[in-house]
Amino acid sequence: MSLETDLLLERRRVKRRLGLWRALAVALALLGGAALLGPALLGPALLGGGHVARLSLRGFIGDDPRLLRALAAAAEDADIRAVIVAIDSPGGSVAGGEALHAAIARLREAGKPVAAVMGGTAASAGYMVALPAQRIFAREATLTGSIGVILQSFEASELLARLGVRAETLASGPLKDQPSPFRPLTEEGRAALAAVIADMQAQFVAKVVHGRGMEEAQVRAVADGRVLSGRQALALGLVDAIGGEREARRWLAEAHGVDEDLPVEELDARPRAQRLLDAAAAAAWRAGLQALAPLALPR
């Protein structure tokens, strides 16, 4: 082997060693920064300390087991002084709304003050999940209400017939394929489905009666699926006040002694270990960037 080749190999070995030492130095710097700045960057929800939890519900409301587990854990978390349910949703499934309604009600049963804050929309299941709160805030222009249940399907038998397509169905009973896109609803099928809708509507109405302390006749008078503005909902007793999160924090302070200066932390459905690891990594990265910033060369 020539001397030139030996020198080239040795140079590569030296570069690898330097690369390893540099990587180790950067890692130590990041960990040190995270240790120094961690309390400020990770937040009280992960490091411990009193705070207000915010449950943000946006878009379609479904049955989310991870979120339900997070709510169950929040009910047992002594560091959570209160919960704000922030809603901006046009609705979702009846079962999803029911599950969240029950989970939020358990927060109250555990002694957590709960305030609901409606954004641009909090309708149907979006309104249902606000009902367990001790106080509901809405904007004047919030679209809310829509107390009702809907089941939609389509029926394309005429179109299929024109195309020369005929569907064959084998069912265990006359109602098993109701509704079906391949044939019109039968009177028997329509009556059965209407009974299901009526039962779900009765459940929804009962939740409003219980949550708002209203008479059933009052609720049924507006439980025809109509949407309402925040001002209309306030006049009808479906919400308590006009406002947003700031007004909710003021109410929590006045009614429950929850300090307005307490930090607000998002209620996260991820496991605590994963949240801690992700937050620590993000904190270390930010700390490293802050530590390296003074070393940046001027342009």
Long-range contacts (C-beta under 8 A, 24 or more apart in sequence): 26-288, 29-288, 29-291, 29-292, 30-284, 30-285, 30-287, 30-288, 31-284, 32-287, 32-291, 33-283, 33-284, 33-286, 33-287, 33-288, 33-290, 33-291, 34-280, 34-283, 34-284, 34-287, 36-287, 37-283, 37-286, 37-287, 37-290, 38-280, 38-283, 41-279, 41-282, 41-283, 41-286, 41-287, 42-276, 42-279, 42-280, 42-283, 43-263, 43-265, 43-279, 44-79, 44-263, 44-265, 45-79, 45-265, 45-266, 45-268, 45-275, 46-272, 46-275, 46-276, 46-279, 48-79, 49-79, 49-263, 50-79, 50-81, 50-259, 50-262, 51-79, 51-80, 51-81, 51-262, 51-263, 51-264, 51-265, 52-80, 52-81, 52-82, 52-83, 52-84, 52-249, 52-252, 52-258, 52-262, 52-263, 52-264, 52-265, 53-77, 53-80, 53-82, 53-83, 53-84, 53-264, 53-265, 53-266, 53-267, 54-83, 54-84, 54-86, 54-245, 54-264, 54-265, 54-266, 54-267, 55-83, 55-84, 55-85, 55-86, 55-104, 55-267, 56-86, 56-266, 56-267, 57-85, 57-86, 57-87, 57-88, 57-89, 57-100, 57-126, 57-129, 58-88, 58-89, 59-88, 59-89, 60-89, 60-90, 60-91, 60-92, 61-89, 61-91, 61-92, 61-93, 61-96, 61-97, 61-100, 61-125, 61-126, 61-129, 62-92, 62-93, 62-96, 63-93, 63-95, 63-96, 63-99, 64-96, 64-269, 66-269, 66-270, 67-100, 67-103, 67-269, 68-99, 68-100, 68-103, 69-269, 70-267, 70-268, 70-269, 71-100, 71-103, 71-104, 71-106, 71-107, 71-267, 72-103, 72-106, 73-272, 74-107, 74-112, 74-267, 75-106, 75-107, 75-109, 75-110, 75-112, 76-110, 80-112, 81-112, 81-113, 81-258, 81-259, 81-262, 82-112, 82-113, 82-114, 82-115, 82-252, 82-256, 82-258, 83-107, 83-112, 83-113, 83-114, 83-115, 83-267, 84-114, 84-115, 84-116, 84-117, 84-245, 84-248, 84-249, 84-252, 84-264, 85-114, 85-115, 85-116, 85-117, 85-129, 85-130, 85-133, 86-117, 86-119, 86-245, 87-116, 87-117, 87-118, 87-119, 87-122, 87-126, 87-129, 87-130, 88-118, 88-119, 88-120, 88-121, 88-122, 88-126, 89-121, 89-122, 89-123, 89-125, 89-126, 90-121, 90-123, 90-124, 90-126, 90-143, 91-123, 91-124, 91-125, 91-126, 91-146, 92-124, 92-125, 92-126, 93-125, 94-125, 94-149, 94-200, 94-203, 94-204, 96-125, 97-124, 97-125, 97-126, 97-128, 97-129, 98-128, 98-203, 100-128, 100-129, 101-128, 101-129, 101-131, 101-132, 101-207, 104-129, 104-132, 104-133, 105-132, 107-132, 108-132, 108-134, 113-252, 113-255, 113-256, 113-258, 115-248, 115-251, 115-252, 117-243, 117-244, 117-245, 117-248, 118-142, 118-144, 118-230, 118-239, 123-227, 124-148, 127-238, 128-204, 128-207, 130-239, 131-207, 131-208, 131-210, 131-211, 131-212, 132-211, 134-255, 135-240, 135-241, 135-248, 135-251, 135-255, 136-238, 136-239, 136-240, 136-241, 137-239, 137-240, 137-241, 137-242, 137-243, 137-244, 137-247, 137-248, 137-251, 138-230, 138-233, 138-234, 138-239, 138-241, 138-242, 138-243, 139-230, 139-242, 139-243, 139-244, 140-229, 140-230, 140-231, 140-242, 141-229, 141-230, 142-229, 142-230, 142-233, 143-227, 143-228, 143-229, 144-227, 144-228, 144-229, 144-230, 144-233, 144-238, 144-239, 145-222, 145-226, 145-227, 145-228, 145-232, 145-233, 145-238, 146-225, 146-226, 146-227, 147-204, 147-205, 147-208, 147-219, 147-222, 147-223, 147-224, 147-225, 148-201, 148-204, 148-223, 148-224, 148-225, 149-197, 149-200, 149-201, 149-204, 150-197, 150-225, 151-179, 151-193, 151-196, 151-197, 153-179, 153-180, 153-181, 154-181, 155-179, 155-180, 155-181, 155-182, 155-183, 155-184, 155-185, 156-181, 156-182, 157-182, 157-183, 157-184, 208-238, 212-237, 212-238
